[in-house]
Structures are given as structure tokens and as C-alpha cells.
């Protein structure tokens, strides 16, 4: 992760993991993140995500995770991540088709930093994601220039 200085590639050198069983959502997120400069790892479920993190030593700067997946859903993934000291500080943003306010509140209570509603809109995805990332305390230094008031 580095300071955001390139508006065309705001996530240059960031490592991101996208966890989603729906190929279309996973592909849209991956494409948009790669266009923004990120190195993207993908998984079809929470178990695959944990295997990448533990087995292949992938250390993402943040994770985008669907909530409803077979094998291991996003809720279980969050539990396993927060239960392990090595992964407990990785920010996780929920990707969900559940758009009700209660769904967002439930995700926040479970430890997700925020959520993005599916289906993903490629034209709005990065703006929405960057608005979320800028408010995550761990990324304060990376977004310092973006948050600074303009003269």
C-alpha cells in the first residue's frame, strides 16, 4: 500500500482480495481494481480465501467479500479472520445483494468496515469503494492528500 498520488491508479501497489462465488461480480470487481492499479487475488468462497492467506501467504491490504456463498460464507470468513491475530486487522468490506439498512447494520456489527450493494455497477464501483476506503483508519496515511482541504 502506498500514498494515493495517482488519480488514474489510486490503488497502485495495493493488494486486494475479492471473495465471491458469482463470477460476474468477481470479474467486475477484479477488472476495476486492476485498472486502479491493485494486485488482485480472487477466491470463490471463504475457505479458498483463507487458504490463499494462510497457505500462499497472501496478505491483502483489504478484502471485498460476498456474504452469501457456499462452502464458507462471508460471515464465517469474517469470524475466522478476526479470530486470528495474523489476520484480525485486515479490513473487510461486504459485497451483498442485501440492501436493507438492517443488513448494513448487521454487517458492521460483525466487523465488516462497510458494504457495497450488488449487482456491482462498473461505472460507480471505484468511486464508492474509494469513499469507503478513505474513512478506514488504517488507510489514513494513504489517503492524507485526498482528505486534505483544498486551498
CNS distance restraints for C-alpha pairs under 8 A (distance, minus, plus):
assign (resid   1 and name CA) (resid  11 and name CA) 7.50 0.50 0.50
assign (resid   1 and name CA) (resid  12 and name CA) 7.48 0.50 0.50
assign (resid   1 and name CA) (resid  13 and name CA) 5.61 0.50 0.50
assign (resid   1 and name CA) (resid  14 and name CA) 4.43 0.50 0.50
assign (resid   1 and name CA) (resid  15 and name CA) 7.21 0.50 0.50
assign (resid   1 and name CA) (resid  61 and name CA) 6.81 0.50 0.50
assign (resid   1 and name CA) (resid 142 and name CA) 7.41 0.50 0.50
assign (resid   2 and name CA) (resid  11 and name CA) 7.86 0.50 0.50
assign (resid   2 and name CA) (resid  12 and name CA) 7.30 0.50 0.50
assign (resid   2 and name CA) (resid  13 and name CA) 6.72 0.50 0.50
assign (resid   2 and name CA) (resid  14 and name CA) 7.10 0.50 0.50
assign (resid   2 and name CA) (resid 142 and name CA) 5.75 0.50 0.50
assign (resid   3 and name CA) (resid 141 and name CA) 6.66 0.50 0.50
assign (resid   3 and name CA) (resid 142 and name CA) 3.87 0.50 0.50
assign (resid   3 and name CA) (resid 143 and name CA) 6.29 0.50 0.50
assign (resid   3 and name CA) (resid 144 and name CA) 7.61 0.50 0.50
assign (resid   4 and name CA) (resid  10 and name CA) 5.43 0.50 0.50
assign (resid   4 and name CA) (resid  11 and name CA) 7.08 0.50 0.50
assign (resid   4 and name CA) (resid  12 and name CA) 7.99 0.50 0.50
assign (resid   4 and name CA) (resid 142 and name CA) 5.51 0.50 0.50
assign (resid   4 and name CA) (resid 143 and name CA) 5.71 0.50 0.50
assign (resid   4 and name CA) (resid 144 and name CA) 7.93 0.50 0.50
assign (resid   4 and name CA) (resid 145 and name CA) 7.21 0.50 0.50
assign (resid   4 and name CA) (resid 146 and name CA) 7.42 0.50 0.50
assign (resid   5 and name CA) (resid  10 and name CA) 6.87 0.50 0.50
assign (resid   5 and name CA) (resid 145 and name CA) 7.69 0.50 0.50
assign (resid   6 and name CA) (resid  10 and name CA) 5.40 0.50 0.50
assign (resid   6 and name CA) (resid  12 and name CA) 7.91 0.50 0.50
assign (resid   8 and name CA) (resid  36 and name CA) 6.40 0.50 0.50
assign (resid   9 and name CA) (resid  35 and name CA) 6.88 0.50 0.50
assign (resid   9 and name CA) (resid  36 and name CA) 4.14 0.50 0.50
assign (resid   9 and name CA) (resid  37 and name CA) 4.85 0.50 0.50
assign (resid  10 and name CA) (resid  36 and name CA) 5.58 0.50 0.50
assign (resid  10 and name CA) (resid  37 and name CA) 6.72 0.50 0.50
assign (resid  11 and name CA) (resid  33 and name CA) 7.44 0.50 0.50
assign (resid  11 and name CA) (resid  36 and name CA) 5.34 0.50 0.50
assign (resid  11 and name CA) (resid  37 and name CA) 5.04 0.50 0.50
assign (resid  11 and name CA) (resid  38 and name CA) 5.09 0.50 0.50
assign (resid  12 and name CA) (resid  36 and name CA) 6.55 0.50 0.50
assign (resid  12 and name CA) (resid  37 and name CA) 4.00 0.50 0.50
assign (resid  12 and name CA) (resid  38 and name CA) 5.24 0.50 0.50
assign (resid  13 and name CA) (resid  37 and name CA) 6.46 0.50 0.50
assign (resid  13 and name CA) (resid  38 and name CA) 5.65 0.50 0.50
assign (resid  13 and name CA) (resid  39 and name CA) 6.67 0.50 0.50
assign (resid  14 and name CA) (resid  37 and name CA) 7.36 0.50 0.50
assign (resid  14 and name CA) (resid  38 and name CA) 4.87 0.50 0.50
assign (resid  14 and name CA) (resid  39 and name CA) 6.16 0.50 0.50
assign (resid  14 and name CA) (resid  60 and name CA) 7.70 0.50 0.50
assign (resid  14 and name CA) (resid  61 and name CA) 6.31 0.50 0.50
assign (resid  15 and name CA) (resid  38 and name CA) 5.73 0.50 0.50
assign (resid  15 and name CA) (resid  39 and name CA) 4.85 0.50 0.50
assign (resid  15 and name CA) (resid  40 and name CA) 5.98 0.50 0.50
assign (resid  15 and name CA) (resid  41 and name CA) 7.70 0.50 0.50
assign (resid  15 and name CA) (resid  59 and name CA) 7.24 0.50 0.50
assign (resid  15 and name CA) (resid  60 and name CA) 4.73 0.50 0.50
assign (resid  15 and name CA) (resid  61 and name CA) 5.34 0.50 0.50
assign (resid  15 and name CA) (resid  62 and name CA) 7.27 0.50 0.50
assign (resid  16 and name CA) (resid  33 and name CA) 7.94 0.50 0.50
assign (resid  16 and name CA) (resid  38 and name CA) 6.57 0.50 0.50
assign (resid  16 and name CA) (resid  39 and name CA) 6.21 0.50 0.50
assign (resid  16 and name CA) (resid  40 and name CA) 4.92 0.50 0.50
assign (resid  16 and name CA) (resid  41 and name CA) 6.27 0.50 0.50
assign (resid  16 and name CA) (resid  60 and name CA) 4.92 0.50 0.50
assign (resid  16 and name CA) (resid  61 and name CA) 5.83 0.50 0.50
assign (resid  16 and name CA) (resid  62 and name CA) 5.43 0.50 0.50
assign (resid  16 and name CA) (resid  63 and name CA) 5.81 0.50 0.50
assign (resid  16 and name CA) (resid  64 and name CA) 7.68 0.50 0.50
assign (resid  17 and name CA) (resid  40 and name CA) 5.66 0.50 0.50
assign (resid  17 and name CA) (resid  41 and name CA) 4.70 0.50 0.50
assign (resid  17 and name CA) (resid  42 and name CA) 5.58 0.50 0.50
assign (resid  17 and name CA) (resid  43 and name CA) 7.56 0.50 0.50
assign (resid  17 and name CA) (resid  49 and name CA) 7.78 0.50 0.50
assign (resid  17 and name CA) (resid  60 and name CA) 5.97 0.50 0.50
assign (resid  17 and name CA) (resid  62 and name CA) 6.66 0.50 0.50
assign (resid  17 and name CA) (resid  63 and name CA) 4.74 0.50 0.50
assign (resid  17 and name CA) (resid  64 and name CA) 6.22 0.50 0.50
assign (resid  18 and name CA) (resid  26 and name CA) 6.45 0.50 0.50
assign (resid  18 and name CA) (resid  29 and name CA) 7.18 0.50 0.50
assign (resid  18 and name CA) (resid  30 and name CA) 7.02 0.50 0.50
assign (resid  18 and name CA) (resid  40 and name CA) 7.17 0.50 0.50
assign (resid  18 and name CA) (resid  41 and name CA) 6.32 0.50 0.50
assign (resid  18 and name CA) (resid  42 and name CA) 4.82 0.50 0.50
assign (resid  18 and name CA) (resid  43 and name CA) 6.36 0.50 0.50
assign (resid  18 and name CA) (resid  63 and name CA) 5.95 0.50 0.50
assign (resid  18 and name CA) (resid  64 and name CA) 4.85 0.50 0.50
assign (resid  18 and name CA) (resid  65 and name CA) 5.97 0.50 0.50
assign (resid  19 and name CA) (resid  26 and name CA) 7.09 0.50 0.50
assign (resid  19 and name CA) (resid  42 and name CA) 5.80 0.50 0.50
assign (resid  19 and name CA) (resid  43 and name CA) 4.72 0.50 0.50
assign (resid  19 and name CA) (resid  44 and name CA) 5.64 0.50 0.50
assign (resid  19 and name CA) (resid  45 and name CA) 5.83 0.50 0.50
assign (resid  19 and name CA) (resid  46 and name CA) 6.76 0.50 0.50
assign (resid  19 and name CA) (resid  49 and name CA) 6.65 0.50 0.50
assign (resid  19 and name CA) (resid  63 and name CA) 7.45 0.50 0.50
assign (resid  19 and name CA) (resid  64 and name CA) 6.12 0.50 0.50
assign (resid  19 and name CA) (resid  65 and name CA) 4.57 0.50 0.50
assign (resid  19 and name CA) (resid  66 and name CA) 6.08 0.50 0.50
assign (resid  20 and name CA) (resid  25 and name CA) 7.03 0.50 0.50
assign (resid  20 and name CA) (resid  26 and name CA) 5.63 0.50 0.50
assign (resid  20 and name CA) (resid  42 and name CA) 7.86 0.50 0.50
assign (resid  20 and name CA) (resid  43 and name CA) 6.47 0.50 0.50
assign (resid  20 and name CA) (resid  44 and name CA) 5.01 0.50 0.50
assign (resid  20 and name CA) (resid  45 and name CA) 5.99 0.50 0.50
assign (resid  20 and name CA) (resid  65 and name CA) 6.08 0.50 0.50
assign (resid  20 and name CA) (resid  66 and name CA) 5.04 0.50 0.50
assign (resid  20 and name CA) (resid  69 and name CA) 6.98 0.50 0.50
assign (resid  21 and name CA) (resid  26 and name CA) 7.43 0.50 0.50
assign (resid  21 and name CA) (resid  43 and name CA) 7.65 0.50 0.50
assign (resid  21 and name CA) (resid  44 and name CA) 4.37 0.50 0.50
assign (resid  21 and name CA) (resid  45 and name CA) 5.95 0.50 0.50
assign (resid  21 and name CA) (resid  66 and name CA) 7.62 0.50 0.50
assign (resid  21 and name CA) (resid  69 and name CA) 5.85 0.50 0.50
assign (resid  21 and name CA) (resid  70 and name CA) 7.54 0.50 0.50
assign (resid  22 and name CA) (resid  26 and name CA) 6.18 0.50 0.50
assign (resid  22 and name CA) (resid  44 and name CA) 7.57 0.50 0.50
assign (resid  23 and name CA) (resid  27 and name CA) 5.83 0.50 0.50
assign (resid  24 and name CA) (resid  28 and name CA) 6.12 0.50 0.50
assign (resid  25 and name CA) (resid  29 and name CA) 6.16 0.50 0.50
assign (resid  25 and name CA) (resid 118 and name CA) 7.70 0.50 0.50
assign (resid  25 and name CA) (resid 119 and name CA) 6.89 0.50 0.50
assign (resid  25 and name CA) (resid 120 and name CA) 6.29 0.50 0.50
assign (resid  26 and name CA) (resid  30 and name CA) 6.02 0.50 0.50
assign (resid  26 and name CA) (resid  42 and name CA) 7.37 0.50 0.50
assign (resid  27 and name CA) (resid  31 and name CA) 5.96 0.50 0.50
assign (resid  28 and name CA) (resid  32 and name CA) 6.16 0.50 0.50
assign (resid  28 and name CA) (resid 120 and name CA) 7.15 0.50 0.50
assign (resid  28 and name CA) (resid 122 and name CA) 6.53 0.50 0.50
assign (resid  29 and name CA) (resid  33 and name CA) 6.03 0.50 0.50
assign (resid  29 and name CA) (resid 120 and name CA) 7.60 0.50 0.50
assign (resid  29 and name CA) (resid 122 and name CA) 7.84 0.50 0.50
assign (resid  29 and name CA) (resid 125 and name CA) 7.76 0.50 0.50
assign (resid  30 and name CA) (resid  34 and name CA) 6.02 0.50 0.50
assign (resid  30 and name CA) (resid  40 and name CA) 6.25 0.50 0.50
assign (resid  30 and name CA) (resid  42 and name CA) 7.70 0.50 0.50
assign (resid  31 and name CA) (resid  35 and name CA) 6.15 0.50 0.50
assign (resid  32 and name CA) (resid  36 and name CA) 6.30 0.50 0.50
assign (resid  32 and name CA) (resid 122 and name CA) 7.02 0.50 0.50
assign (resid  32 and name CA) (resid 125 and name CA) 7.57 0.50 0.50
assign (resid  32 and name CA) (resid 126 and name CA) 6.88 0.50 0.50
assign (resid  33 and name CA) (resid  37 and name CA) 6.50 0.50 0.50
assign (resid  33 and name CA) (resid  38 and name CA) 5.47 0.50 0.50
assign (resid  33 and name CA) (resid  39 and name CA) 7.72 0.50 0.50
assign (resid  33 and name CA) (resid  40 and name CA) 7.04 0.50 0.50
assign (resid  33 and name CA) (resid 126 and name CA) 7.58 0.50 0.50
assign (resid  34 and name CA) (resid  38 and name CA) 4.89 0.50 0.50
assign (resid  34 and name CA) (resid  39 and name CA) 6.27 0.50 0.50
assign (resid  34 and name CA) (resid  40 and name CA) 6.62 0.50 0.50
assign (resid  42 and name CA) (resid  49 and name CA) 7.52 0.50 0.50
assign (resid  43 and name CA) (resid  48 and name CA) 5.39 0.50 0.50
assign (resid  43 and name CA) (resid  49 and name CA) 5.32 0.50 0.50
assign (resid  44 and name CA) (resid  48 and name CA) 6.49 0.50 0.50
assign (resid  44 and name CA) (resid  49 and name CA) 7.69 0.50 0.50
assign (resid  44 and name CA) (resid  69 and name CA) 7.87 0.50 0.50
assign (resid  45 and name CA) (resid  49 and name CA) 6.43 0.50 0.50
assign (resid  45 and name CA) (resid  69 and name CA) 5.93 0.50 0.50
assign (resid  45 and name CA) (resid  70 and name CA) 6.61 0.50 0.50
assign (resid  45 and name CA) (resid  71 and name CA) 6.50 0.50 0.50
assign (resid  45 and name CA) (resid  72 and name CA) 5.72 0.50 0.50
assign (resid  45 and name CA) (resid  73 and name CA) 6.39 0.50 0.50
assign (resid  45 and name CA) (resid  74 and name CA) 7.71 0.50 0.50
assign (resid  46 and name CA) (resid  50 and name CA) 6.21 0.50 0.50
assign (resid  46 and name CA) (resid  69 and name CA) 7.80 0.50 0.50
assign (resid  46 and name CA) (resid  71 and name CA) 7.35 0.50 0.50
assign (resid  46 and name CA) (resid  72 and name CA) 4.74 0.50 0.50
assign (resid  46 and name CA) (resid  73 and name CA) 5.70 0.50 0.50
assign (resid  46 and name CA) (resid  74 and name CA) 6.16 0.50 0.50
assign (resid  46 and name CA) (resid  76 and name CA) 7.23 0.50 0.50
assign (resid  46 and name CA) (resid  77 and name CA) 5.01 0.50 0.50
assign (resid  47 and name CA) (resid  51 and name CA) 6.18 0.50 0.50
assign (resid  47 and name CA) (resid  71 and name CA) 6.87 0.50 0.50
assign (resid  47 and name CA) (resid  72 and name CA) 5.58 0.50 0.50
assign (resid  47 and name CA) (resid  77 and name CA) 7.36 0.50 0.50
assign (resid  48 and name CA) (resid  52 and name CA) 6.21 0.50 0.50
assign (resid  49 and name CA) (resid  53 and name CA) 6.28 0.50 0.50
assign (resid  50 and name CA) (resid  54 and name CA) 5.90 0.50 0.50
assign (resid  50 and name CA) (resid  55 and name CA) 7.81 0.50 0.50
assign (resid  50 and name CA) (resid  77 and name CA) 7.56 0.50 0.50
assign (resid  51 and name CA) (resid  55 and name CA) 5.07 0.50 0.50
assign (resid  51 and name CA) (resid  56 and name CA) 7.01 0.50 0.50
assign (resid  52 and name CA) (resid  56 and name CA) 4.93 0.50 0.50
assign (resid  52 and name CA) (resid  57 and name CA) 6.44 0.50 0.50
assign (resid  52 and name CA) (resid  58 and name CA) 5.78 0.50 0.50
assign (resid  53 and name CA) (resid  57 and name CA) 4.91 0.50 0.50
assign (resid  53 and name CA) (resid  58 and name CA) 4.49 0.50 0.50
assign (resid  53 and name CA) (resid  59 and name CA) 6.07 0.50 0.50
assign (resid  54 and name CA) (resid  58 and name CA) 7.18 0.50 0.50
assign (resid  60 and name CA) (resid  90 and name CA) 7.22 0.50 0.50
assign (resid  61 and name CA) (resid  90 and name CA) 6.48 0.50 0.50
assign (resid  61 and name CA) (resid  91 and name CA) 7.32 0.50 0.50
assign (resid  62 and name CA) (resid  90 and name CA) 5.64 0.50 0.50
assign (resid  62 and name CA) (resid  91 and name CA) 4.92 0.50 0.50
assign (resid  62 and name CA) (resid  92 and name CA) 5.77 0.50 0.50
assign (resid  62 and name CA) (resid  93 and name CA) 7.69 0.50 0.50
assign (resid  63 and name CA) (resid  90 and name CA) 7.26 0.50 0.50
assign (resid  63 and name CA) (resid  91 and name CA) 6.36 0.50 0.50
assign (resid  63 and name CA) (resid  92 and name CA) 4.66 0.50 0.50
assign (resid  63 and name CA) (resid  93 and name CA) 6.17 0.50 0.50
assign (resid  64 and name CA) (resid  92 and name CA) 5.84 0.50 0.50
assign (resid  64 and name CA) (resid  93 and name CA) 4.85 0.50 0.50
assign (resid  64 and name CA) (resid  94 and name CA) 5.81 0.50 0.50
assign (resid  64 and name CA) (resid  95 and name CA) 6.32 0.50 0.50
assign (resid  65 and name CA) (resid  74 and name CA) 5.87 0.50 0.50
assign (resid  65 and name CA) (resid  92 and name CA) 6.93 0.50 0.50
assign (resid  65 and name CA) (resid  93 and name CA) 6.24 0.50 0.50
assign (resid  65 and name CA) (resid  94 and name CA) 4.97 0.50 0.50
assign (resid  65 and name CA) (resid  95 and name CA) 5.36 0.50 0.50
assign (resid  66 and name CA) (resid  73 and name CA) 7.38 0.50 0.50
assign (resid  66 and name CA) (resid  74 and name CA) 5.62 0.50 0.50
assign (resid  66 and name CA) (resid  94 and name CA) 5.72 0.50 0.50
assign (resid  66 and name CA) (resid  95 and name CA) 4.39 0.50 0.50
assign (resid  66 and name CA) (resid  96 and name CA) 5.56 0.50 0.50
assign (resid  67 and name CA) (resid  73 and name CA) 5.58 0.50 0.50
assign (resid  67 and name CA) (resid  74 and name CA) 4.02 0.50 0.50
assign (resid  67 and name CA) (resid  75 and name CA) 6.05 0.50 0.50
assign (resid  67 and name CA) (resid  94 and name CA) 6.44 0.50 0.50
assign (resid  67 and name CA) (resid  95 and name CA) 6.50 0.50 0.50
assign (resid  67 and name CA) (resid  96 and name CA) 5.92 0.50 0.50
assign (resid  68 and name CA) (resid  73 and name CA) 5.26 0.50 0.50
assign (resid  68 and name CA) (resid  74 and name CA) 6.32 0.50 0.50
assign (resid  68 and name CA) (resid  96 and name CA) 7.58 0.50 0.50
assign (resid  69 and name CA) (resid  73 and name CA) 4.52 0.50 0.50
assign (resid  69 and name CA) (resid  74 and name CA) 6.96 0.50 0.50
assign (resid  72 and name CA) (resid  76 and name CA) 6.06 0.50 0.50
assign (resid  72 and name CA) (resid  77 and name CA) 6.65 0.50 0.50
assign (resid  73 and name CA) (resid  77 and name CA) 6.25 0.50 0.50
assign (resid  74 and name CA) (resid  78 and name CA) 6.07 0.50 0.50
assign (resid  74 and name CA) (resid  94 and name CA) 7.59 0.50 0.50
assign (resid  75 and name CA) (resid  79 and name CA) 6.34 0.50 0.50
assign (resid  75 and name CA) (resid 110 and name CA) 7.48 0.50 0.50
assign (resid  76 and name CA) (resid  80 and name CA) 6.27 0.50 0.50
assign (resid  77 and name CA) (resid  81 and name CA) 6.12 0.50 0.50
assign (resid  78 and name CA) (resid  82 and name CA) 6.06 0.50 0.50
assign (resid  78 and name CA) (resid  92 and name CA) 7.61 0.50 0.50
assign (resid  78 and name CA) (resid 110 and name CA) 7.48 0.50 0.50
assign (resid  78 and name CA) (resid 111 and name CA) 7.14 0.50 0.50
assign (resid  78 and name CA) (resid 112 and name CA) 7.49 0.50 0.50
assign (resid  79 and name CA) (resid  83 and name CA) 5.98 0.50 0.50
assign (resid  80 and name CA) (resid  84 and name CA) 6.49 0.50 0.50
assign (resid  81 and name CA) (resid  87 and name CA) 5.15 0.50 0.50
assign (resid  81 and name CA) (resid  88 and name CA) 5.22 0.50 0.50
assign (resid  81 and name CA) (resid  90 and name CA) 7.76 0.50 0.50
assign (resid  82 and name CA) (resid  87 and name CA) 6.47 0.50 0.50
assign (resid  82 and name CA) (resid  88 and name CA) 4.03 0.50 0.50
assign (resid  82 and name CA) (resid  89 and name CA) 7.35 0.50 0.50
assign (resid  83 and name CA) (resid  87 and name CA) 7.94 0.50 0.50
assign (resid  83 and name CA) (resid  88 and name CA) 6.45 0.50 0.50
assign (resid  84 and name CA) (resid  88 and name CA) 5.61 0.50 0.50
assign (resid  85 and name CA) (resid  89 and name CA) 7.72 0.50 0.50
assign (resid  91 and name CA) (resid 112 and name CA) 7.17 0.50 0.50
assign (resid  91 and name CA) (resid 113 and name CA) 6.33 0.50 0.50
assign (resid  91 and name CA) (resid 136 and name CA) 7.97 0.50 0.50
assign (resid  92 and name CA) (resid 111 and name CA) 7.78 0.50 0.50
assign (resid  92 and name CA) (resid 112 and name CA) 5.23 0.50 0.50
assign (resid  92 and name CA) (resid 113 and name CA) 5.88 0.50 0.50
assign (resid  92 and name CA) (resid 114 and name CA) 7.74 0.50 0.50
assign (resid  93 and name CA) (resid 112 and name CA) 5.43 0.50 0.50
assign (resid  93 and name CA) (resid 113 and name CA) 5.41 0.50 0.50
assign (resid  93 and name CA) (resid 114 and name CA) 5.16 0.50 0.50
assign (resid  93 and name CA) (resid 115 and name CA) 5.27 0.50 0.50
assign (resid  93 and name CA) (resid 116 and name CA) 7.32 0.50 0.50
assign (resid  94 and name CA) (resid 107 and name CA) 7.19 0.50 0.50
assign (resid  94 and name CA) (resid 112 and name CA) 6.28 0.50 0.50
assign (resid  94 and name CA) (resid 113 and name CA) 7.77 0.50 0.50
assign (resid  94 and name CA) (resid 114 and name CA) 6.33 0.50 0.50
assign (resid  94 and name CA) (resid 115 and name CA) 4.36 0.50 0.50
assign (resid  94 and name CA) (resid 116 and name CA) 6.18 0.50 0.50
assign (resid  95 and name CA) (resid 115 and name CA) 5.76 0.50 0.50
assign (resid  95 and name CA) (resid 116 and name CA) 5.00 0.50 0.50
assign (resid  95 and name CA) (resid 117 and name CA) 5.90 0.50 0.50
assign (resid  95 and name CA) (resid 118 and name CA) 6.42 0.50 0.50
assign (resid  96 and name CA) (resid 115 and name CA) 7.10 0.50 0.50
assign (resid  96 and name CA) (resid 116 and name CA) 6.41 0.50 0.50
assign (resid  96 and name CA) (resid 117 and name CA) 5.07 0.50 0.50
assign (resid  96 and name CA) (resid 118 and name CA) 5.39 0.50 0.50
assign (resid  97 and name CA) (resid 117 and name CA) 5.50 0.50 0.50
assign (resid  97 and name CA) (resid 118 and name CA) 4.65 0.50 0.50
assign (resid  97 and name CA) (resid 119 and name CA) 6.66 0.50 0.50
assign (resid  98 and name CA) (resid 103 and name CA) 6.15 0.50 0.50
assign (resid  98 and name CA) (resid 117 and name CA) 6.92 0.50 0.50
assign (resid  98 and name CA) (resid 118 and name CA) 7.88 0.50 0.50
assign (resid  99 and name CA) (resid 103 and name CA) 6.51 0.50 0.50
assign (resid  99 and name CA) (resid 104 and name CA) 7.30 0.50 0.50
assign (resid  99 and name CA) (resid 117 and name CA) 6.06 0.50 0.50
assign (resid 100 and name CA) (resid 104 and name CA) 6.83 0.50 0.50
assign (resid 101 and name CA) (resid 105 and name CA) 6.31 0.50 0.50
assign (resid 102 and name CA) (resid 106 and name CA) 6.02 0.50 0.50
assign (resid 103 and name CA) (resid 107 and name CA) 6.21 0.50 0.50
assign (resid 104 and name CA) (resid 108 and name CA) 6.22 0.50 0.50
assign (resid 104 and name CA) (resid 114 and name CA) 7.29 0.50 0.50
assign (resid 104 and name CA) (resid 115 and name CA) 6.57 0.50 0.50
assign (resid 105 and name CA) (resid 109 and name CA) 6.11 0.50 0.50
assign (resid 106 and name CA) (resid 110 and name CA) 6.26 0.50 0.50
assign (resid 107 and name CA) (resid 111 and name CA) 6.55 0.50 0.50
assign (resid 107 and name CA) (resid 112 and name CA) 5.43 0.50 0.50
assign (resid 107 and name CA) (resid 113 and name CA) 7.99 0.50 0.50
assign (resid 107 and name CA) (resid 114 and name CA) 7.30 0.50 0.50
assign (resid 107 and name CA) (resid 115 and name CA) 7.48 0.50 0.50
assign (resid 108 and name CA) (resid 112 and name CA) 4.90 0.50 0.50
assign (resid 108 and name CA) (resid 113 and name CA) 6.05 0.50 0.50
assign (resid 108 and name CA) (resid 114 and name CA) 6.28 0.50 0.50
assign (resid 113 and name CA) (resid 136 and name CA) 7.37 0.50 0.50
assign (resid 114 and name CA) (resid 132 and name CA) 6.90 0.50 0.50
assign (resid 116 and name CA) (resid 120 and name CA) 7.92 0.50 0.50
assign (resid 116 and name CA) (resid 128 and name CA) 7.66 0.50 0.50
assign (resid 116 and name CA) (resid 129 and name CA) 7.67 0.50 0.50
assign (resid 120 and name CA) (resid 125 and name CA) 6.46 0.50 0.50
assign (resid 121 and name CA) (resid 125 and name CA) 5.67 0.50 0.50
assign (resid 122 and name CA) (resid 126 and name CA) 7.64 0.50 0.50
assign (resid 124 and name CA) (resid 128 and name CA) 6.20 0.50 0.50
assign (resid 125 and name CA) (resid 129 and name CA) 6.05 0.50 0.50
assign (resid 126 and name CA) (resid 130 and name CA) 5.90 0.50 0.50
assign (resid 127 and name CA) (resid 131 and name CA) 6.19 0.50 0.50
assign (resid 128 and name CA) (resid 132 and name CA) 6.43 0.50 0.50
assign (resid 129 and name CA) (resid 133 and name CA) 6.14 0.50 0.50
assign (resid 130 and name CA) (resid 134 and name CA) 5.97 0.50 0.50
assign (resid 131 and name CA) (resid 135 and name CA) 6.97 0.50 0.50
assign (resid 132 and name CA) (resid 136 and name CA) 6.96 0.50 0.50
assign (resid 133 and name CA) (resid 139 and name CA) 6.88 0.50 0.50
assign (resid 134 and name CA) (resid 139 and name CA) 6.59 0.50 0.50
assign (resid 134 and name CA) (resid 140 and name CA) 6.77 0.50 0.50
assign (resid 134 and name CA) (resid 143 and name CA) 5.88 0.50 0.50
assign (resid 134 and name CA) (resid 146 and name CA) 7.96 0.50 0.50
assign (resid 134 and name CA) (resid 147 and name CA) 7.62 0.50 0.50
assign (resid 135 and name CA) (resid 139 and name CA) 7.61 0.50 0.50
assign (resid 135 and name CA) (resid 140 and name CA) 7.36 0.50 0.50
assign (resid 136 and name CA) (resid 140 and name CA) 6.77 0.50 0.50
assign (resid 139 and name CA) (resid 143 and name CA) 6.30 0.50 0.50
assign (resid 140 and name CA) (resid 144 and name CA) 5.85 0.50 0.50
assign (resid 143 and name CA) (resid 147 and name CA) 6.23 0.50 0.50
assign (resid 144 and name CA) (resid 148 and name CA) 6.13 0.50 0.50
